[in-house]
Structures are given as structure tokens and as C-alpha cells.
């Protein structure tokens, strides 16, 4: 049961990385929406790294 939940969550993160860039194209990079979507992409990337055991770089 837990494995299925984890697999679905990992699939959702992968889908986010695939689909959000197309949405980002709609907004200017410096707009609130563009910044929020950029933050989302960074958060998904960090989460994937941690879940894959790669650790996280220190916050800037």
C-alpha cells in the first residue's frame, strides 16, 4: 500500500517537471506567477534529489 502511494507521488513530481515549463512560458519570468512556478520547479528538483539520496545543497 505504501509503495503505491510513494510511486504515485513520484509520478506526480515527474509530471510536474514535464508540464510546468509549458505553463511558465505563459508568464514573464519576473512576474509573481513566473517566480512562483520557478520556485515550484526548484522545490520539485530538491525533493527528487533528497528522495534519491543525493542530499540537498545549502540554501543560498
C-alpha positions as CSV (number, residue, x, y, z in Angstrom):
1,X,0.0,0.0,0.0
2,X,2.7,2.5,1.0
3,X,4.7,1.7,-2.1
4,X,1.8,2.6,-4.3
5,X,1.4,5.9,-2.6
6,X,5.1,6.7,-3.0
7,X,5.0,5.7,-6.6
8,X,2.0,7.9,-7.3
9,X,3.8,10.8,-5.6
10,X,7.0,10.3,-7.6
11,X,4.9,10.1,-10.8
12,X,3.2,13.4,-9.8
13,X,6.6,15.1,-9.3
14,X,7.8,13.8,-12.6
15,X,4.7,15.0,-14.4
16,X,5.1,18.4,-12.7
17,X,8.6,18.7,-14.1
18,X,7.3,17.8,-17.5
19,X,4.3,20.1,-17.6
20,X,5.2,23.2,-15.6
21,X,7.7,24.6,-18.1
22,X,4.9,24.9,-20.7
23,X,2.9,26.9,-18.1
24,X,5.9,29.1,-17.3
25,X,6.1,30.2,-20.9
26,X,2.8,32.0,-20.4
27,X,4.1,34.3,-17.7
28,X,7.1,36.7,-17.7
29,X,10.0,35.4,-15.7
30,X,9.8,38.3,-13.2
31,X,6.1,38.2,-12.7
32,X,4.7,36.8,-9.4
33,X,3.3,33.8,-11.3
34,X,6.6,33.2,-13.2
35,X,8.6,33.4,-9.9
36,X,6.2,31.0,-8.1
37,X,6.4,28.5,-11.0
38,X,10.2,28.8,-10.9
39,X,10.2,28.1,-7.1
40,X,7.9,25.1,-7.7
41,X,10.4,23.7,-10.2
42,X,13.3,24.2,-7.8
43,X,11.4,22.6,-4.9
44,X,10.5,19.5,-7.0
45,X,14.1,19.2,-8.1
46,X,15.3,19.4,-4.5
47,X,12.7,16.9,-3.3
48,X,13.7,14.4,-6.1
49,X,17.4,14.8,-5.1
50,X,16.7,14.1,-1.5
51,X,14.4,11.1,-2.3
52,X,17.1,9.7,-4.5
53,X,19.7,10.0,-1.7
54,X,21.7,12.8,-3.3
55,X,21.3,15.3,-0.5
56,X,20.5,18.9,-0.7
57,X,22.7,21.9,-1.4
58,X,22.8,24.5,1.3
59,X,20.3,27.3,0.8
60,X,21.6,30.4,-1.0
